């Protein structure tokens, strides 16, 4: 979480991270949440614009962010958070290949939620024989008091390294089970996923690192 005490109440704040690859920024006016998929050194920047000129920033501030090579499940829970079901929503799952041969799935809602929402995923049980449960149910945790800012809810799920072969994969949303397959080769992860709504996987093929 990041925030800025910009003294100009009419300033427009735009948030960015560098490097931006495999990073999601959820802006909410003078606050933002950033989610990093991979370990490394980053910088988060708030740039300030006048309402009359949103192309050239008149000022900015930034801070370094160090992400360690570990999974930290501790999430600060500020006041005013509410849980929202995913009824009527859809999910986009985007695979990311990490340097240690695991792959990571970015999960993002299609609908927008208040402030800097995050997606709480449930019942991920890892690899079971040749079957892999990618995602199972979940809910959105959203905030309030951010002057109407809305974002897609996002989460990252981490999976153990997979040996070469073909796996049956499934995901569950709103009590509907979606199924497909994942083929792991020496060089690629290749998904077969014949759905264009509900739960979508995109891209369907990525390189292994």
Phi and psi restraints in degrees (value plus and minus 20) as a CYANA .aco file:
   2 UNK   PHI    -156.4  -116.4
   2 UNK   PSI     132.0   172.0
   3 UNK   PHI    -168.2  -128.2
   3 UNK   PSI     140.2   180.2
   4 UNK   PHI    -156.1  -116.1
   4 UNK   PSI     125.6   165.6
   5 UNK   PHI    -122.9   -82.9
   5 UNK   PSI      29.3    69.3
   6 UNK   PHI     -77.7   -37.7
   6 UNK   PSI     100.4   140.4
   7 UNK   PHI     -90.2   -50.2
   7 UNK   PSI     -39.8     0.2
   8 UNK   PHI    -104.7   -64.7
   8 UNK   PSI      87.2   127.2
   9 UNK   PHI     -86.9   -46.9
   9 UNK   PSI     -35.8     4.2
  10 UNK   PHI    -116.7   -76.7
  10 UNK   PSI     -18.0    22.0
  11 UNK   PHI     -89.1   -49.1
  11 UNK   PSI     125.4   165.4
  12 UNK   PHI    -117.9   -77.9
  12 UNK   PSI     104.0   144.0
  13 UNK   PHI    -125.3   -85.3
  13 UNK   PSI     106.8   146.8
  14 UNK   PHI    -136.4   -96.4
  14 UNK   PSI     113.0   153.0
  15 UNK   PHI    -128.7   -88.7
  15 UNK   PSI     117.8   157.8
  16 UNK   PHI    -160.7  -120.7
  16 UNK   PSI     139.5   179.5
  17 UNK   PHI    -144.5  -104.5
  17 UNK   PSI     132.4   172.4
  18 UNK   PHI    -157.5  -117.5
  18 UNK   PSI     109.0   149.0
  19 UNK   PHI     -87.5   -47.5
  19 UNK   PSI     137.1   177.1
  20 UNK   PHI    -119.3   -79.3
  20 UNK   PSI     -29.1    10.9
  21 UNK   PHI     -84.5   -44.5
  21 UNK   PSI     116.7   156.7
  22 UNK   PHI      36.7    76.7
  22 UNK   PSI      13.3    53.3
  23 UNK   PHI    -149.9  -109.9
  23 UNK   PSI     119.1   159.1
  24 UNK   PHI    -140.1  -100.1
  24 UNK   PSI     109.5   149.5
  25 UNK   PHI    -132.2   -92.2
  25 UNK   PSI     109.2   149.2
  26 UNK   PHI    -131.8   -91.8
  26 UNK   PSI      77.7   117.7
  27 UNK   PHI    -101.9   -61.9
  27 UNK   PSI     123.9   163.9
  28 UNK   PHI    -164.6  -124.6
  28 UNK   PSI      50.0    90.0
  29 UNK   PHI      41.3    81.3
  29 UNK   PSI    -133.8   -93.8
  30 UNK   PHI    -107.2   -67.2
  30 UNK   PSI      -9.5    30.5
  31 UNK   PHI    -149.2  -109.2
  31 UNK   PSI     138.8   178.8
  32 UNK   PHI    -176.6  -136.6
  32 UNK   PSI     133.1   173.1
  33 UNK   PHI    -137.3   -97.3
  33 UNK   PSI     119.5   159.5
  34 UNK   PHI    -143.2  -103.2
  34 UNK   PSI     114.4   154.4
  35 UNK   PHI    -137.8   -97.8
  35 UNK   PSI     105.9   145.9
  36 UNK   PHI    -133.4   -93.4
  36 UNK   PSI     107.3   147.3
  37 UNK   PHI    -101.4   -61.4
  37 UNK   PSI     -51.8   -11.8
  38 UNK   PHI    -144.2  -104.2
  38 UNK   PSI     132.3   172.3
  39 UNK   PHI     -85.6   -45.6
  39 UNK   PSI     134.1   174.1
  40 UNK   PHI     132.3   172.3
  40 UNK   PSI    -196.7  -156.7
  41 UNK   PHI    -125.2   -85.2
  41 UNK   PSI     110.0   150.0
  42 UNK   PHI    -152.9  -112.9
  42 UNK   PSI     151.6   191.6
  43 UNK   PHI    -159.0  -119.0
  43 UNK   PSI     111.1   151.1
  44 UNK   PHI    -126.4   -86.4
  44 UNK   PSI     114.5   154.5
  45 UNK   PHI    -148.7  -108.7
  45 UNK   PSI     115.5   155.5
  46 UNK   PHI    -126.7   -86.7
  46 UNK   PSI     100.9   140.9
  47 UNK   PHI    -129.2   -89.2
  47 UNK   PSI     117.8   157.8
  48 UNK   PHI    -130.1   -90.1
  48 UNK   PSI     112.6   152.6
  49 UNK   PHI    -147.4  -107.4
  49 UNK   PSI     128.1   168.1
  50 UNK   PHI     -99.4   -59.4
  50 UNK   PSI     129.5   169.5
  51 UNK   PHI     -80.8   -40.8
  51 UNK   PSI     -46.9    -6.9
  52 UNK   PHI    -101.3   -61.3
  52 UNK   PSI     -32.0     8.0
  53 UNK   PHI    -170.0  -130.0
  53 UNK   PSI      77.3   117.3
  54 UNK   PHI    -118.5   -78.5
  54 UNK   PSI      -5.1    34.9
  55 UNK   PHI    -123.7   -83.7
  55 UNK   PSI     -50.4   -10.4
  56 UNK   PHI    -139.8   -99.8
  56 UNK   PSI      98.7   138.7
  57 UNK   PHI     -93.8   -53.8
  57 UNK   PSI     118.1   158.1
  58 UNK   PHI    -110.6   -70.6
  58 UNK   PSI     -31.1     8.9
  59 UNK   PHI    -187.0  -147.0
  59 UNK   PSI     146.6   186.6
  60 UNK   PHI    -179.1  -139.1
  60 UNK   PSI     143.0   183.0
  61 UNK   PHI    -164.0  -124.0
  61 UNK   PSI     131.6   171.6
  62 UNK   PHI    -167.5  -127.5
  62 UNK   PSI     146.6   186.6
  63 UNK   PHI    -169.6  -129.6
  63 UNK   PSI     125.3   165.3
  64 UNK   PHI     -96.6   -56.6
  64 UNK   PSI     130.3   170.3
  65 UNK   PHI    -151.9  -111.9
  65 UNK   PSI     107.2   147.2
  66 UNK   PHI    -132.2   -92.2
  66 UNK   PSI     102.2   142.2
  67 UNK   PHI    -127.9   -87.9
  67 UNK   PSI      98.7   138.7
  68 UNK   PHI    -100.2   -60.2
  68 UNK   PSI     141.3   181.3
  69 UNK   PHI    -103.3   -63.3
  69 UNK   PSI      45.7    85.7
  70 UNK   PHI    -176.6  -136.6
  70 UNK   PSI     146.4   186.4
  71 UNK   PHI    -124.2   -84.2
  71 UNK   PSI      98.0   138.0
  72 UNK   PHI    -129.2   -89.2
  72 UNK   PSI      93.5   133.5
  73 UNK   PHI    -116.5   -76.5
  73 UNK   PSI     -10.7    29.3
  74 UNK   PHI    -103.8   -63.8
  74 UNK   PSI      97.7   137.7
  75 UNK   PHI    -138.0   -98.0
  75 UNK   PSI     103.6   143.6
  76 UNK   PHI     -83.0   -43.0
  76 UNK   PSI     116.8   156.8
  77 UNK   PHI    -136.8   -96.8
  77 UNK   PSI      72.0   112.0
  78 UNK   PHI     -91.0   -51.0
  78 UNK   PSI     145.9   185.9
  79 UNK   PHI     -85.3   -45.3
  79 UNK   PSI     134.6   174.6
  80 UNK   PHI      65.6   105.6
  80 UNK   PSI      -5.9    34.1
  81 UNK   PHI    -104.4   -64.4
  81 UNK   PSI     123.4   163.4
  82 UNK   PHI    -149.9  -109.9
  82 UNK   PSI     125.3   165.3
  83 UNK   PHI    -112.5   -72.5
  83 UNK   PSI     115.5   155.5
  84 UNK   PHI    -148.8  -108.8
  84 UNK   PSI     113.3   153.3
  85 UNK   PHI     -92.1   -52.1
  85 UNK   PSI     143.3   183.3
  86 UNK   PHI    -114.1   -74.1
  86 UNK   PSI      -3.5    36.5
  87 UNK   PHI     -78.3   -38.3
  87 UNK   PSI     108.9   148.9
  88 UNK   PHI      62.2   102.2
  88 UNK   PSI     -20.1    19.9
  89 UNK   PHI    -122.9   -82.9
  89 UNK   PSI     150.4   190.4
  90 UNK   PHI    -150.4  -110.4
  90 UNK   PSI     143.1   183.1
  91 UNK   PHI    -144.3  -104.3
  91 UNK   PSI     123.7   163.7
  92 UNK   PHI    -134.2   -94.2
  92 UNK   PSI      99.0   139.0
  93 UNK   PHI    -121.9   -81.9
  93 UNK   PSI     103.7   143.7
  94 UNK   PHI    -142.3  -102.3
  94 UNK   PSI      93.8   133.8
  95 UNK   PHI     -93.8   -53.8
  95 UNK   PSI     124.8   164.8
  96 UNK   PHI    -150.5  -110.5
  96 UNK   PSI     111.9   151.9
  97 UNK   PHI    -114.3   -74.3
  97 UNK   PSI     106.6   146.6
  98 UNK   PHI    -116.0   -76.0
  98 UNK   PSI     146.3   186.3
  99 UNK   PHI     -92.3   -52.3
  99 UNK   PSI     -38.5     1.5
 100 UNK   PHI    -119.5   -79.5
 100 UNK   PSI       5.4    45.4
 101 UNK   PHI      54.1    94.1
 101 UNK   PSI     -21.0    19.0
 102 UNK   PHI     -98.2   -58.2
 102 UNK   PSI     147.1   187.1
 103 UNK   PHI    -146.2  -106.2
 103 UNK   PSI     134.5   174.5
 104 UNK   PHI    -141.2  -101.2
 104 UNK   PSI     122.6   162.6
 105 UNK   PHI    -134.1   -94.1
 105 UNK   PSI      99.8   139.8
 106 UNK   PHI    -101.7   -61.7
 106 UNK   PSI     107.9   147.9
 107 UNK   PHI    -135.9   -95.9
 107 UNK   PSI     103.7   143.7
 108 UNK   PHI    -154.2  -114.2
 108 UNK   PSI     117.7   157.7
 109 UNK   PHI     -96.7   -56.7
 109 UNK   PSI     134.9   174.9
 110 UNK   PHI    -100.7   -60.7
 110 UNK   PSI     -58.4   -18.4
 111 UNK   PHI     -97.3   -57.3
 111 UNK   PSI     141.3   181.3
 112 UNK   PHI    -121.9   -81.9
 112 UNK   PSI     127.0   167.0
 113 UNK   PHI    -152.3  -112.3
 113 UNK   PSI     147.3   187.3
 114 UNK   PHI     -89.0   -49.0
 114 UNK   PSI     120.5   160.5
 115 UNK   PHI      43.6    83.6
 115 UNK   PSI    -145.6  -105.6
 116 UNK   PHI    -134.9   -94.9
 116 UNK   PSI      54.9    94.9
 117 UNK   PHI     -93.6   -53.6
 117 UNK   PSI     129.0   169.0
 118 UNK   PHI    -146.5  -106.5
 118 UNK   PSI     136.5   176.5
 119 UNK   PHI    -120.5   -80.5
 119 UNK   PSI     101.2   141.2
 120 UNK   PHI    -113.2   -73.2
 120 UNK   PSI      95.4   135.4
 121 UNK   PHI    -119.1   -79.1
 121 UNK   PSI     123.8   163.8
 122 UNK   PHI    -142.3  -102.3
 122 UNK   PSI     136.7   176.7
 123 UNK   PHI      42.8    82.8
 123 UNK   PSI       8.0    48.0
 124 UNK   PHI     -95.3   -55.3
 124 UNK   PSI      96.6   136.6
 125 UNK   PHI    -131.0   -91.0
 125 UNK   PSI      -6.2    33.8
 126 UNK   PHI      50.4    90.4
 126 UNK   PSI    -177.8  -137.8
 127 UNK   PHI    -105.9   -65.9
 127 UNK   PSI     111.3   151.3
 128 UNK   PHI    -149.4  -109.4
 128 UNK   PSI      76.3   116.3
 129 UNK   PHI      45.6    85.6
 129 UNK   PSI    -143.4  -103.4
 130 UNK   PHI    -123.4   -83.4
 130 UNK   PSI       0.3    40.3
 131 UNK   PHI    -134.2   -94.2
 131 UNK   PSI     121.0   161.0
 132 UNK   PHI    -154.0  -114.0
 132 UNK   PSI     100.6   140.6
 133 UNK   PHI    -108.9   -68.9
 133 UNK   PSI      90.6   130.6
 134 UNK   PHI     -95.4   -55.4
 134 UNK   PSI     -59.1   -19.1
 135 UNK   PHI    -180.1  -140.1
 135 UNK   PSI     121.4   161.4
 136 UNK   PHI    -161.4  -121.4
 136 UNK   PSI      91.7   131.7
 137 UNK   PHI      33.6    73.6
 137 UNK   PSI    -178.9  -138.9
 138 UNK   PHI     115.2   155.2
 138 UNK   PSI     157.1   197.1
 139 UNK   PHI    -171.7  -131.7
 139 UNK   PSI     143.2   183.2
 140 UNK   PHI    -118.1   -78.1
 140 UNK   PSI     117.4   157.4
 141 UNK   PHI    -130.3   -90.3
 141 UNK   PSI      95.3   135.3
 142 UNK   PHI    -141.1  -101.1
 142 UNK   PSI     141.2   181.2
 143 UNK   PHI    -126.4   -86.4
 143 UNK   PSI    -186.1  -146.1
 144 UNK   PHI    -169.5  -129.5
 144 UNK   PSI     151.3   191.3
 145 UNK   PHI      52.8    92.8
 145 UNK   PSI      14.7    54.7
 146 UNK   PHI    -140.8  -100.8
 146 UNK   PSI       7.9    47.9
 147 UNK   PHI      37.1    77.1
 147 UNK   PSI      20.1    60.1
 148 UNK   PHI      64.3   104.3
 148 UNK   PSI     -15.7    24.3
 149 UNK   PHI     -85.2   -45.2
 149 UNK   PSI     119.4   159.4
 150 UNK   PHI    -155.1  -115.1
 150 UNK   PSI     129.6   169.6
 151 UNK   PHI    -166.3  -126.3
 151 UNK   PSI     143.2   183.2
 152 UNK   PHI     -90.4   -50.4
 152 UNK   PSI     121.8   161.8
 153 UNK   PHI    -100.6   -60.6
 153 UNK   PSI     117.3   157.3
 154 UNK   PHI    -153.4  -113.4
 154 UNK   PSI     127.3   167.3
 155 UNK   PHI    -167.9  -127.9
 155 UNK   PSI     140.2   180.2
 156 UNK   PHI    -137.4   -97.4
 156 UNK   PSI     114.3   154.3
 157 UNK   PHI    -134.6   -94.6
 157 UNK   PSI     119.2   159.2
 158 UNK   PHI    -132.2   -92.2
 158 UNK   PSI     119.1   159.1
 159 UNK   PHI    -144.9  -104.9
 159 UNK   PSI     127.4   167.4
 160 UNK   PHI     -88.9   -48.9
 160 UNK   PSI     138.4   178.4
 161 UNK   PHI     -77.4   -37.4
 161 UNK   PSI     121.1   161.1
 162 UNK   PHI    -132.0   -92.0
 162 UNK   PSI     117.4   157.4
 163 UNK   PHI     -94.9   -54.9
 163 UNK   PSI     143.0   183.0
 164 UNK   PHI     -79.3   -39.3
 164 UNK   PSI     122.7   162.7
 165 UNK   PHI     125.7   165.7
 165 UNK   PSI    -195.4  -155.4
 166 UNK   PHI    -135.5   -95.5
 166 UNK   PSI     112.7   152.7
 167 UNK   PHI    -140.6  -100.6
 167 UNK   PSI     122.5   162.5
 168 UNK   PHI     -99.4   -59.4
 168 UNK   PSI     106.4   146.4
 169 UNK   PHI    -138.8   -98.8
 169 UNK   PSI     131.4   171.4
 170 UNK   PHI    -167.3  -127.3
 170 UNK   PSI     140.6   180.6
 171 UNK   PHI    -170.6  -130.6
 171 UNK   PSI     126.8   166.8
 172 UNK   PHI    -144.3  -104.3
 172 UNK   PSI     107.7   147.7
 173 UNK   PHI    -159.4  -119.4
 173 UNK   PSI     106.9   146.9
 174 UNK   PHI      31.6    71.6
 174 UNK   PSI      24.3    64.3
 175 UNK   PHI      47.7    87.7
 175 UNK   PSI      -8.1    31.9
 176 UNK   PHI    -127.2   -87.2
 176 UNK   PSI     109.7   149.7
 177 UNK   PHI    -119.1   -79.1
 177 UNK   PSI     107.7   147.7
 178 UNK   PHI    -128.8   -88.8
 178 UNK   PSI     118.9   158.9
 179 UNK   PHI    -152.4  -112.4
 179 UNK   PSI     129.5   169.5
 180 UNK   PHI    -183.8  -143.8
 180 UNK   PSI    -172.8  -132.8
 181 UNK   PHI    -164.0  -124.0
 181 UNK   PSI     138.5   178.5
 182 UNK   PHI    -150.5  -110.5
 182 UNK   PSI     102.9   142.9
 183 UNK   PHI    -125.8   -85.8
 183 UNK   PSI     106.1   146.1
 184 UNK   PHI    -127.0   -87.0
 184 UNK   PSI     100.8   140.8
 185 UNK   PHI    -132.2   -92.2
 185 UNK   PSI    -195.7  -155.7
 186 UNK   PHI     -83.2   -43.2
 186 UNK   PSI     -46.0    -6.0
 187 UNK   PHI    -140.6  -100.6
 187 UNK   PSI     -37.5     2.5
 188 UNK   PHI    -160.6  -120.6
 188 UNK   PSI     137.6   177.6
 189 UNK   PHI    -127.1   -87.1
 189 UNK   PSI     104.7   144.7
 190 UNK   PHI    -144.2  -104.2
 190 UNK   PSI      99.3   139.3
 191 UNK   PHI    -120.7   -80.7
 191 UNK   PSI     117.5   157.5
 192 UNK   PHI    -130.6   -90.6
 192 UNK   PSI      91.7   131.7
 193 UNK   PHI    -168.4  -128.4
 193 UNK   PSI      83.2   123.2
 194 UNK   PHI    -117.3   -77.3
 194 UNK   PSI      31.6    71.6
 195 UNK   PHI    -149.4  -109.4
 195 UNK   PSI     117.8   157.8
 196 UNK   PHI    -135.3   -95.3
 196 UNK   PSI     -12.7    27.3
 197 UNK   PHI    -172.6  -132.6
 197 UNK   PSI     151.3   191.3
 198 UNK   PHI      60.2   100.2
 198 UNK   PSI    -109.9   -69.9
 199 UNK   PHI    -141.3  -101.3
 199 UNK   PSI     101.6   141.6
 200 UNK   PHI    -134.5   -94.5
 200 UNK   PSI     116.8   156.8
 201 UNK   PHI    -129.0   -89.0
 201 UNK   PSI     104.9   144.9
 202 UNK   PHI    -172.8  -132.8
 202 UNK   PSI     107.2   147.2
 203 UNK   PHI     -96.7   -56.7
 203 UNK   PSI     147.2   187.2
 204 UNK   PHI    -110.4   -70.4
 204 UNK   PSI     -25.3    14.7
 205 UNK   PHI    -166.7  -126.7
 205 UNK   PSI     110.6   150.6
 206 UNK   PHI    -155.9  -115.9
 206 UNK   PSI     138.1   178.1
 207 UNK   PHI     -99.5   -59.5
 207 UNK   PSI     126.4   166.4
 208 UNK   PHI    -104.2   -64.2
 208 UNK   PSI     123.5   163.5
